[in-house]
Amino acid sequence: MAESFDLIVIGAGPGGYVCAIRAAQLGMKVACVEKRATLGGTCLNIGCIPSKALLQSSERFSEASHKLAEHGVLVSGVQLDLARMQARKAEVVGANVKGVEFLFRKNKVTWLKGAGKILAPGQVEVAGEVHAAKHIVIATGSDSTPLAGVPVDERRIVTSTGALELERVPRHLVVIGGGVIGLELGSVWRRLGAEVTVIEYLDRLIPGMDAELAKQLERVLARQGLTFKLKSKVTGATADAEGVTLTVEPAAGGAAETLRADTVLLAIGRRPHTEGLGLVELGVAQDARGRVVTDAHFATNIPGIFAIGDAIAGPMLAHKAEEEGVALAELLAGQAGHVNYGAVPSVIYTWPEVAAVGATEEELKAAGTAYKTGKFPFTANGRARAMGDVDGFVKILADAKTDRVLGAHILGPDAGTLIAEIALAMEFGASAEDVARTCHAHPTLNETVKEAALAVAGRALHI
């Protein structure tokens, strides 16, 4: 038996590394297992961070090419240096993963390099050595969901991993899936010059988010040049030396058509990555979607084994995983760790951005909850006009009797930042009036939140 620990975390993504660091802060002897050459998991290496770097760079390219002239800034001969853009992305990723490595050293977290397998409660094998632990946490994240008939080669038919590494701008990029990943990466390559077609099985984009928000986002992205084929399904894809031929059928049945693309991005969702961990042999319960089944304290049915993040039920969000990692570490230390899932925000980093927290109107109607709505457009906000970013709105939903904020949905500039105020309000059980009576600096985008809160009571000032 090799070294023993109080806690071994399998997976060094946002949930795993944060859980390890918090547990170490609380006095535990901690190890974190990671098979990649770098820490940070999918998020830092091939997900959230590199995609945001490319989103930022592509926004700058689009702005220089199309928007600066209206500000009186004349730029001629704008050219794309994709190799430099990709190099910058790699530099951003490198700085972030090195930062996590520094935090491990600072907090005395041991990095066990290699793939981890749970041999028995309290025993984890890594690179041929067996380590003992009082507690084991599964934080292995997720992988891209495959689609029958669409074989991924990460060259012509790619997942988000390959879409982040393209060496040239495709003439035509077909995105399968109208969710977060598809729209973000579709936006990147559209800004850089690709024709982009998004194929979505349902009759709307961003399933699960507010329907009004989704419809407005579709209009905005269509104006940016993205083309949408809704209520459609891809039943086959064949790659050759020149590109990919896709077979597309109506979701409800009907005649098929073929589409030709240089590159196809498969982005229909993600699934838990739990293979090779020894869970079946141990009898760790998993649901029909392959997620590890846990109780309210993240415990599996096997004593001493816990799970967090994308490996368990709930939204597959890095910050959700982080909150669970902290809560679990504190529970193991005898504290009162807790995650309020009703106040976990979600963001789509298109431009304008999309952000939401809490219930949608559709969910409130289905639950029979009486609610009030307050909405305010960015066209009526002075800062948004000065920026030249007036698409979208803020919508706040509040309980009809108590005025407590039940949810909020934003399409607009920096929506991902604006949603934090409402998430905080919901965490503290605030009413729409509480938000409305809070003084907001002028001129700021945050005033749209105040005005939407005022609008819940029918007293918005600037519309």
Number of C-alpha atoms within 10 A of each C-alpha: 9 12 10 18 18 18 25 32 31 30 26 28 25 27 31 32 31 24 31 32 25 21 27 21 16 15 11 19 19 26 28 26 27 25 18 15 7 18 29 26 24 22 19 24 22 19 17 16 20 25 25 18 20 21 23 16 20 22 18 14 18 17 13 18 19 11 16 14 13 9 10 8 10 11 12 9 7 11 9 14 11 16 13 10 15 19 12 16 22 18 13 17 24 16 11 18 18 14 13 21 16 13 15 22 12 11 17 17 24 16 20 20 16 16 18 27 20 22 16 16 16 21 19 26 21 20 12 12 12 19 20 20 22 15 19 26 26 28 31 29 29 20 16 16 13 16 15 9 13 20 16 18 11 18 17 25 25 22 25 20 17 19 25 20 17 18 11 12 19 21 14 19 26 27 28 26 25 27 21 21 26 26 24 22 23 26 25 26 24 24 24 19 17 21 20 26 21 23 24 26 20 16 12 18 25 23 14 12 21 20 16 14 22 18 13 16 23 19 11 17 19 12 10 13 16 20 16 20 18 18 16 22 21 24 14 16 20 15 21 9 7 11 19 19 18 22 17 19 19 16 15 9 10 8 7 14 11 12 13 18 22 22 26 32 26 27 24 21 18 15 18 22 17 21 11 11 19 16 19 12 10 13 11 17 15 18 10 6 10 16 20 25 19 20 10 8 17 22 19 21 16 15 13 16 23 24 29 30 29 27 23 27 17 13 15 19 19 21 16 22 27 21 22 27 31 22 23 28 25 19 16 17 15 10 12 11 17 15 18 11 15 14 21 20 22 22 20 19 24 25 22 21 20 27 26 30 24 22 21 23 23 14 14 16 12 9 9 9 14 11 19 21 20 23 23 26 22 22 17 15 23 18 19 20 14 11 11 14 17 20 19 22 24 27 27 31 26 26 19 15 9 11 19 20 30 28 24 29 29 30 30 26 24 20 25 20 13 20 24 17 13 26 23 13 19 23 15 11 14 19 18 31 18 16 20 21 11 9 9 16 9 11 12 12 23 20 21 29 28 25 28 28 32 23 24 26 17 14 14 18 10 12 12
